[in-house]
Amino acid sequence: MSFSQELYRDFAILIGQFLKEEFQVGGIVEISASDRDLIAVMRRYFAAQAELESLKAQLEAARQAAGEAIGVFYDPRQNAEHAADLQRSHRLREEMASLMQRVEAWGRAASGADEHDRSAAEASRKNRGRLRTEPMLASGRSYA
């Protein structure tokens, strides 16, 4: 599974949990500005995806009705009648790719922050364990 697919799955789970808590339970869920930005980007991604899917279905129905070859119909230079829709589908794909790059960057940054937090917590646990097992002087300082 690619990073995008994992992120997409994780985001769908996160939004599902958020909506369940916010609207079904009636509680207030506080989210960071970064998370709100992520949600806005993903909403736009899903809107673009839905628009693209609808546009693709319309174009394919038109191609089949016209009996055109795929290579001819989907070439905006050869299909003036549907050129605007074909170009729109390309722009939507580019927008979706750009949005997903932003989400992936956010995910990598969050993953890096999580790793940093885990490393710091592990170092703290090790230090606490070391301090507890070392012999202490009356002054509270260790021999080491």
KEKE-815390 format. One record per atom (N, C-alpha, C, O, CB): x negated, y, z negated; residue in three letters. Coordinates in steps of 0.02 Angstrom, whole numbers, padded with zeros to 5 digits, always signed. Glycine has a CB too. Layout:
N
XYZALA...
END
This chain:
144
-00043-00058+00000MET+00000+00000+00000MET-00045+00062+00000MET-00092+00066-00039MET+00049+00000-00061MET-00031+00109+00043SER-00072+00169+00047SER-00057+00216-00011SER-00007+00209-00046SER-00061+00205+00114SER-00102+00264-00020PHE-00093+00313-00073PHE-00027+00351-00063PHE+00009+00364-00111PHE-00153+00362-00075PHE-00011+00369+00000SER+00051+00404+00015SER+00111+00363-00004SER+00159+00388-00034SER+00054+00423+00089SER+00110+00298+00012GLN+00167+00255-00004GLN+00174+00248-00080GLN+00230+00248-00106GLN+00158+00186+00029GLN+00118+00241-00115GLU+00121+00236-00188GLU+00148+00301-00218GLU+00190+00300-00263GLU+00051+00220-00217GLU+00124+00357-00192LEU+00145+00422-00217LEU+00219+00432-00203LEU+00256+00458-00246LEU+00104+00478-00187LEU+00241+00412-00144TYR+00311+00419-00125TYR+00354+00378-00173TYR+00405+00403-00198TYR+00323+00396-00052TYR+00334+00316-00186ARG+00371+00272-00233ARG+00372+00303-00303ARG+00424+00306-00335ARG+00339+00202-00234ARG+00314+00325-00326ASP+00309+00354-00392ASP+00351+00417-00398ASP+00383+00430-00449ASP+00237+00370-00410ASP+00351+00458-00345PHE+00390+00519-00346PHE+00465+00503-00348PHE+00502+00535-00385PHE+00374+00563-00284PHE+00486+00454-00309ALA+00557+00434-00309ALA+00577+00411-00379ALA+00632+00427-00402ALA+00570+00378-00257ALA+00535+00374-00413ILE+00549+00351-00481ILE+00552+00411-00529ILE+00597+00415-00571ILE+00495+00300-00505ILE+00504+00456-00523LEU+00502+00516-00565LEU+00565+00558-00557LEU+00595+00578-00606LEU+00440+00558-00550LEU+00584+00571-00495ILE+00644+00611-00482ILE+00706+00575-00508ILE+00750+00606-00538ILE+00651+00627-00407ILE+00709+00510-00497GLY+00766+00472-00523GLY+00772+00477-00598GLY+00827+00487-00624GLY+00760+00399-00503GLY+00716+00472-00633GLN+00717+00478-00706GLN+00735+00548-00727GLN+00774+00558-00774GLN+00648+00458-00735GLN+00708+00598-00692PHE+00722+00667-00708PHE+00796+00682-00700PHE+00827+00711-00744PHE+00681+00714-00663PHE+00825+00661-00644LEU+00896+00673-00632LEU+00939+00636-00682LEU+00990+00663-00705LEU+00914+00653-00561LEU+00920+00576-00700LYS+00958+00538-00749LYS+00958+00574-00815LYS+01010+00582-00847LYS+00929+00467-00756LYS+00900+00596-00837GLU+00895+00630-00902GLU+00930+00698-00900GLU+00965+00716-00947GLU+00822+00639-00921GLU+00920+00735-00846GLU+00945+00803-00842GLU+01021+00805-00835GLU+01054+00844-00868GLU+00912+00839-00784GLU+01048+00762-00792PHE+01118+00768-00775PHE+01163+00716-00807PHE+01221+00730-00820PHE+01125+00765-00701PHE+01138+00656-00821GLN+01180+00605-00850GLN+01180+00610-00926GLN+01231+00600-00958GLN+01158+00537-00828GLN+01123+00624-00954VAL+01118+00627-01026VAL+01135+00698-01050VAL+01158+00707-01107VAL+01048+00607-01050VAL+01122+00747-01008GLY+01137+00816-01027GLY+01081+00850-01064GLY+01089+00906-01088GLY+01198+00818-01067GLY+01024+00817-01069GLY+00967+00845-01104GLY+00929+00896-01061GLY+00940+00901-01001GLY+00920+00791-01127GLY+00886+00931-01093ILE+00844+00979-01057ILE+00775+00950-01051ILE+00744+00930-01101ILE+00843+01049-01093ILE+00751+00946-00989VAL+00685+00919-00976VAL+00640+00977-00955VAL+00655+01011-00906VAL+00687+00862-00922VAL+00587+00987-00991GLU+00540+01040-00972GLU+00487+01011-00927GLU+00458+00958-00941GLU+00509+01072-01035GLU+00474+01046-00872ILE+00422+01025-00826ILE+00377+01084-00812ILE+00398+01142-00816ILE+00452+00996-00760ILE+00315+01068-00796SER+00266+01121-00784SER+00278+01155-00717SER+00314+01128-00674SER+00194+01092-00787SER+00247+01212-00708ALA+00252+01248-00644ALA+00224+01205-00588ALA+00250+01204-00532ALA+00215+01316-00647ALA+00170+01169-00602SER+00140+01124-00553SER+00188+01069-00532SER+00194+01053-00472SER+00076+01093-00580SER+00223+01041-00580ASP+00273+00989-00565ASP+00331+01018-00525ASP+00357+00985-00480ASP+00298+00956-00629ASP+00352+01079-00542ARG+00406+01110-00503ARG+00384+01122-00431ARG+00423+01112-00385ARG+00428+01177-00536ARG+00322+01142-00422ASP+00295+01152-00354ASP+00295+01086-00317ASP+00314+01083-00258ASP+00224+01181-00356ASP+00274+01033-00351LEU+00274+00967-00320LEU+00344+00946-00299LEU+00355+00921-00244LEU+00244+00914-00368LEU+00392+00957-00343ILE+00461+00939-00327ILE+00486+00979-00267ILE+00520+00952-00224ILE+00507+00951-00388ILE+00470+01044-00264ALA+00491+01085-00208ALA+00460+01059-00142ALA+00494+01057-00091ALA+00471+01159-00219ALA+00397+01041-00145VAL+00363+01015-00085VAL+00395+00949-00063VAL+00408+00938-00004VAL+00288+01004-00098VAL+00408+00905-00112MET+00438+00841-00094MET+00510+00849-00070MET+00531+00811-00025MET+00436+00794-00154MET+00547+00896-00097ARG+00615+00908-00071ARG+00611+00929+00002ARG+00650+00906+00044ARG+00651+00964-00113ARG+00564+00974+00017ARG+00557+00996+00087ARG+00536+00937+00130ARG+00559+00931+00187ARG+00505+01054+00092ARG+00491+00895+00105TYR+00469+00836+00142TYR+00529+00792+00158TYR+00537+00771+00216TYR+00416+00796+00102TYR+00571+00777+00108PHE+00628+00733+00119PHE+00679+00766+00166PHE+00711+00731+00206PHE+00661+00715+00053PHE+00687+00831+00161ALA+00733+00866+00207ALA+00707+00862+00279ALA+00746+00849+00325ALA+00741+00940+00186ALA+00642+00873+00288ALA+00612+00867+00355ALA+00618+00796+00380ALA+00631+00785+00439ALA+00538+00890+00353ALA+00607+00748+00336GLN+00612+00677+00356GLN+00683+00661+00379GLN+00693+00628+00430GLN+00592+00631+00298GLN+00733+00685+00342ALA+00803+00672+00361ALA+00820+00706+00427ALA+00853+00676+00469ALA+00851+00697+00306ALA+00797+00766+00436GLU+00809+00802+00499GLU+00776+00766+00557GLU+00805+00759+00611GLU+00783+00875+00494GLU+00714+00743+00546LEU+00678+00707+00599LEU+00714+00642+00617LEU+00721+00626+00676LEU+00607+00692+00577LEU+00736+00605+00567GLU+00772+00542+00581GLU+00835+00555+00621GLU+00850+00517+00668GLU+00789+00506+00515GLU+00872+00607+00604SER+00933+00624+00640SER+00916+00644+00712SER+00949+00623+00760SER+00970+00681+00605SER+00865+00685+00719LEU+00843+00708+00785LEU+00819+00650+00828LEU+00835+00646+00887LEU+00787+00760+00778LEU+00782+00604+00798LYS+00758+00545+00835LYS+00817+00502+00859LYS+00817+00478+00916LYS+00712+00502+00791LYS+00868+00494+00817ALA+00927+00454+00836ALA+00964+00488+00894ALA+00985+00455+00940ALA+00974+00445+00776ALA+00970+00554+00890GLN+01004+00591+00943GLN+00965+00586+01009GLN+00994+00575+01062GLN+01012+00665+00924GLN+00900+00594+01005LEU+00859+00591+01065LEU+00860+00521+01096LEU+00866+00514+01157LEU+00787+00611+01050LEU+00856+00470+01054GLU+00856+00402+01081GLU+00924+00386+01112GLU+00927+00352+01164GLU+00840+00351+01025GLU+00978+00409+01083ALA+01044+00399+01112ALA+01049+00434+01180ALA+01076+00406+01228ALA+01100+00425+01065ALA+01022+00494+01183ALA+01022+00531+01247ALA+00979+00496+01299ALA+00997+00493+01358ALA+00997+00604+01237ALA+00922+00469+01278ARG+00878+00433+01325ARG+00913+00372+01352ARG+00911+00359+01413ARG+00812+00414+01291ARG+00944+00334+01309GLN+00978+00273+01331GLN+01037+00290+01376GLN+01049+00255+01425GLN+01002+00233+01271GLN+01074+00343+01361ALA+01130+00364+01402ALA+01107+00386+01472ALA+01141+00374+01522ALA+01169+00421+01369ALA+01049+00418+01473ALA+01021+00441+01537ALA+00986+00385+01575ALA+00975+00391+01635ALA+00973+00499+01526ALA+00969+00331+01540GLY+00934+00276+01572GLY+00862+00294+01592GLY+00834+00265+01638GLY+00971+00254+01633GLY+00834+00341+01556GLU+00765+00365+01570GLU+00713+00319+01539GLU+00726+00287+01488GLU+00756+00437+01544GLU+00655+00316+01570ALA+00598+00280+01541ALA+00573+00320+01481ALA+00578+00381+01479ALA+00540+00270+01594ALA+00547+00284+01431ILE+00523+00316+01370ILE+00471+00370+01385ILE+00476+00426+01360ILE+00494+00264+01322ILE+00421+00352+01425GLY+00367+00399+01440GLY+00390+00462+01474GLY+00361+00516+01464GLY+00316+00365+01483GLY+00441+00458+01515VAL+00467+00517+01550VAL+00512+00557+01503VAL+00505+00618+01499VAL+00507+00496+01613VAL+00557+00524+01469PHE+00606+00560+01427PHE+00572+00598+01371PHE+00590+00655+01357PHE+00657+00511+01399PHE+00523+00567+01337TYR+00492+00597+01279TYR+00435+00644+01295TYR+00400+00667+01250TYR+00467+00543+01233TYR+00425+00660+01358ASP+00374+00709+01379ASP+00410+00775+01391ASP+00448+00782+01440ASP+00336+00684+01444ASP+00400+00825+01348PRO+00435+00889+01355PRO+00421+00923+01423PRO+00462+00963+01446PRO+00415+00935+01299PRO+00365+00908+01453ARG+00350+00939+01519ARG+00392+00909+01574ARG+00403+00941+01625ARG+00276+00931+01535ARG+00415+00848+01563GLN+00456+00814+01615GLN+00530+00813+01597GLN+00571+00792+01638GLN+00431+00743+01624GLN+00548+00836+01538ASN+00618+00833+01516ASN+00637+00902+01488ASN+00641+00911+01427ASN+00628+00777+01464ASN+00651+00948+01532ALA+00667+01017+01512ALA+00731+01020+01470ALA+00736+01061+01425ALA+00674+01061+01574ALA+00778+00976+01485GLU+00842+00977+01449GLU+00834+00964+01374GLU+00869+00994+01334GLU+00889+00924+01479GLU+00787+00921+01356HIS+00777+00904+01285HIS+00710+00928+01258HIS+00689+00907+01204HIS+00782+00828+01277HIS+00677+00972+01295ALA+00609+00995+01276ALA+00609+01027+01206ALA+00564+01015+01166ALA+00583+01044+01327ALA+00659+01069+01192ALA+00661+01104+01127ALA+00667+01053+01070ALA+00633+01059+01019ALA+00720+01154+01124ALA+00709+01002+01079ASP+00717+00951+01027ASP+00653+00909+01020ASP+00634+00891+00964ASP+00776+00906+01043ASP+00621+00894+01075LEU+00559+00855+01073LEU+00504+00894+01036LEU+00467+00866+00996LEU+00536+00837+01143LEU+00500+00958+01051GLN+00450+01000+01017GLN+00466+01007+00943GLN+00422+01007+00900GLN+00446+01069+01050GLN+00531+01012+00928ARG+00552+01016+00858ARG+00532+00952+00821ARG+00509+00955+00763ARG+00629+01027+00853ARG+00540+00894+00853SER+00520+00832+00820SER+00445+00830+00806SER+00423+00805+00754SER+00541+00771+00863SER+00406+00857+00853HIS+00333+00859+00842HIS+00316+00906+00784HIS+00274+00891+00742HIS+00296+00882+00906HIS+00350+00964+00781ARG+00338+01011+00726ARG+00357+00981+00658ARG+00323+00991+00608ARG+00377+01077+00738ARG+00413+00944+00658LEU+00434+00912+00595LEU+00382+00860+00572LEU+00367+00856+00513LEU+00502+00878+00604LEU+00355+00821+00619ARG+00304+00772+00601ARG+00242+00807+00572ARG+00214+00785+00523ARG+00284+00729+00663ARG+00222+00862+00605GLU+00164+00899+00581GLU+00177+00928+00512GLU+00134+00927+00468GLU+00145+00956+00630GLU+00237+00955+00502GLU+00255+00983+00437GLU+00254+00929+00383GLU+00228+00940+00328GLU+00324+01017+00440GLU+00282+00871+00399MET+00282+00816+00351MET+00211+00794+00334MET+00196+00780+00276MET+00322+00756+00379MET+00168+00791+00383ALA+00098+00772+00371ALA+00064+00824+00326ALA+00028+00806+00279ALA+00058+00765+00438ALA+00077+00888+00339SER+00048+00941+00298SER+00074+00938+00227SER+00036+00946+00179SER+00063+01009+00330SER+00139+00928+00219LEU+00168+00923+00153LEU+00140+00864+00114LEU+00125+00869+00055LEU+00244+00917+00157LEU+00132+00807+00149MET+00105+00748+00115MET+00032+00759+00095MET+00010+00734+00044MET+00111+00686+00161MET-00006+00796+00135GLN-00074+00812+00116GLN-00076+00852+00051GLN-00118+00841+00008GLN-00110+00851+00173GLN-00028+00900+00045ARG-00024+00939-00016ARG-00007+00895-00076ARG-00036+00902-00130ARG+00028+00995-00009ARG+00040+00849-00066VAL+00060+00803-00120VAL+00002+00757-00139VAL-00011+00745-00198VAL+00121+00761-00098VAL-00034+00732-00089GLU-00091+00689-00103GLU-00145+00726-00142GLU-00175+00699-00188GLU-00120+00660-00038GLU-00157+00789-00123ALA-00206+00830-00159ALA-00184+00840-00231ALA-00224+00836-00277ALA-00216+00898-00124ALA-00119+00853-00241TRP-00092+00860-00308TRP-00101+00795-00347TRP-00121+00795-00405TRP-00017+00880-00305TRP-00087+00739-00314GLY-00094+00674-00346GLY-00166+00659-00365GLY-00180+00633-00419GLY-00068+00619-00301GLY-00213+00676-00320ARG-00283+00664-00335ARG-00305+00708-00394ARG-00342+00685-00437ARG-00327+00679-00274ARG-00282+00771-00395ALA-00300+00816-00450ALA-00271+00790-00515ALA-00305+00790-00567ALA-00275+00887-00435ALA-00209+00768-00514ALA-00177+00741-00574ALA-00212+00677-00596ALA-00222+00666-00656ALA-00102+00727-00562ALA-00231+00636-00549SER-00266+00574-00564SER-00334+00589-00595SER-00355+00556-00642SER-00274+00530-00500SER-00368+00639-00567GLY-00433+00659-00595GLY-00426+00686-00665GLY-00467+00672-00708GLY-00466+00711-00550GLY-00373+00725-00677ALA-00361+00752-00744ALA-00345+00696-00792ALA-00368+00696-00849ALA-00304+00804-00742ALA-00305+00647-00769ASP-00289+00590-00811ASP-00352+00551-00829ASP-00361+00531-00886ASP-00238+00544-00776ASP-00395+00541-00779GLU-00457+00504-00791GLU-00501+00542-00841GLU-00532+00512-00885GLU-00496+00492-00724GLU-00504+00609-00833HIS-00543+00650-00879HIS-00515+00643-00950HIS-00552+00635-00998HIS-00543+00724-00857HIS-00448+00647-00956ASP-00416+00640-01021ASP-00430+00571-01052ASP-00444+00566-01111ASP-00341+00651-01016ASP-00427+00518-01010ARG-00440+00451-01036ARG-00513+00445-01058ARG-00527+00415-01110ARG-00424+00398-00982ARG-00559+00474-01019SER-00630+00471-01037SER-00642+00508-01102SER-00679+00484-01145SER-00673+00501-00981SER-00612+00566-01110ALA-00621+00605-01171ALA-00592+00568-01231ALA-00621+00567-01284ALA-00589+00674-01164ALA-00534+00537-01222ALA-00502+00500-01276ALA-00545+00440-01295ALA-00553+00425-01354ALA-00431+00477-01256ALA-00572+00405-01245GLU-00615+00347-01258GLU-00678+00369-01296GLU-00699+00336-01343GLU-00635+00311-01192GLU-00708+00425-01274ALA-00768+00450-01308ALA-00752+00469-01380ALA-00791+00456-01426ALA-00797+00511-01271ALA-00694+00498-01390SER-00673+00518-01457SER-00664+00456-01501SER-00684+00455-01559SER-00609+00559-01455SER-00632+00404-01473ARG-00623+00341-01511ARG-00690+00310-01529ARG-00699+00287-01585ARG-00580+00291-01471ARG-00736+00310-01482LYS-00802+00281-01495LYS-00838+00320-01550LYS-00869+00291-01594LYS-00845+00281-01431LYS-00833+00387-01547ASN-00866+00428-01597ASN-00836+00417-01666ASN-00872+00414-01715ASN-00862+00501-01578ASN-00770+00413-01669ARG-00737+00401-01734ARG-00759+00332-01761ARG-00774+00326-01821ARG-00660+00404-01727ARG-00761+00282-01719GLY-00781+00215-01740GLY-00854+00215-01764GLY-00869+00183-01814GLY-00772+00165-01684GLY-00897+00249-01729ARG-00968+00251-01747ARG-00976+00286-01814ARG-01015+00264-01856ARG-01009+00287-01693ARG-00940+00340-01824LEU-00947+00377-01886LEU-00921+00337-01945LEU-00949+00343-02000LEU-00910+00444-01881LEU-00870+00298-01936ARG-00843+00259-01991ARG-00888+00201-02010ARG-00887+00180-02068ARG-00775+00233-01972ARG-00928+00175-01965THR-00968+00115-01981THR-01038+00132-02003THR-01073+00089-02028THR-00971+00071-01920THR-01060+00194-01994GLU-01127+00212-02015GLU-01129+00227-02090GLU-01082+00255-02118GLU-01153+00273-01976GLU-01183+00206-02123PRO-01189+00224-02194PRO-01194+00299-02202PRO-01226+00334-02163PRO-01252+00189-02226PRO-01161+00324-02253MET-01159+00396-02264MET-01200+00415-02325MET-01202+00377-02374MET-01087+00421-02271MET-01231+00473-02323LEU-01264+00501-02381LEU-01212+00534-02425LEU-01155+00545-02404LEU-01319+00552-02360LEU-01230+00550-02485ALA-01183+00583-02531ALA-01160+00649-02503ALA-01105+00672-02519ALA-01216+00593-02599ALA-01201+00681-02461SER-01183+00745-02432SER-01131+00739-02376SER-01106+00789-02351SER-01245+00780-02406SER-01115+00677-02356GLY-01067+00667-02303GLY-01100+00660-02235GLY-01066+00651-02184GLY-01019+00724-02301GLY-01167+00663-02233ARG-01203+00656-02171ARG-01225+00584-02163ARG-01237+00549-02212ARG-01264+00704-02168ARG-01230+00562-02101SER-01250+00492-02090SER-01325+00487-02091SER-01361+00536-02082SER-01222+00466-02023SER-01350+00427-02101TYR-01421+00413-02099TYR-01449+00422-02029TYR-01506+00442-02020TYR-01436+00343-02125TYR-01409+00406-01978ALA-01433+00405-01909ALA-01449+00473-01882ALA-01469+00480-01825ALA-01383+00372-01866ALA
END
